[in-house]
Structure formats: C-alpha cells, structure tokens
Amino acid sequence: MDRALRFKVARLKKGLTQMQLREKTKTNIQTIINIEKGKSIDGLRVGTIKKLAAVLECSVNDLFFSEEE
C-alpha cells in the first residue's frame, strides 16, 4: 500500500474528514490533500508529521514509510 492510501485509510478509520484532521493538527488543508494525492512529504516539518501521526494514532514509520520505500 502506498503512502497516500495508508494515510487516507488511517484518517478514515478514525472517522475524520480532511477538515477535521486539519483542525485537530492545526495544519494547512492543502498539506492533507497533497499527502492523500501522493505528493512528496519532503517539505513537511517533522513536527507536522508527528502531529498527523499522533492524531491518527499511528507511528510516523507506519504512516509515512514502508519497507518498499
């Protein structure tokens, strides 16, 4: 499963819309949209990545990285 799909599945499992996730993490909605579209996360701050993982109750590695990547 690619990063975009892992991220979206994690969000949906928590029952969150993109907007609700944005509100909980205080991040830009475009950031969430870009992650779900499979865009690069290279420009994201570590703090943002950690906040997203925490709200989705996943480890950063499980959410954003896989053994294939």
Secondary structure, DSSP 8 states (H G I E B T S, - for coil): --HHHHHHHHHHHTT--HHHHHHHHT--HHHHHHHHTT---TTS-HHHHHHHHHHTT--HHHHH--TT-
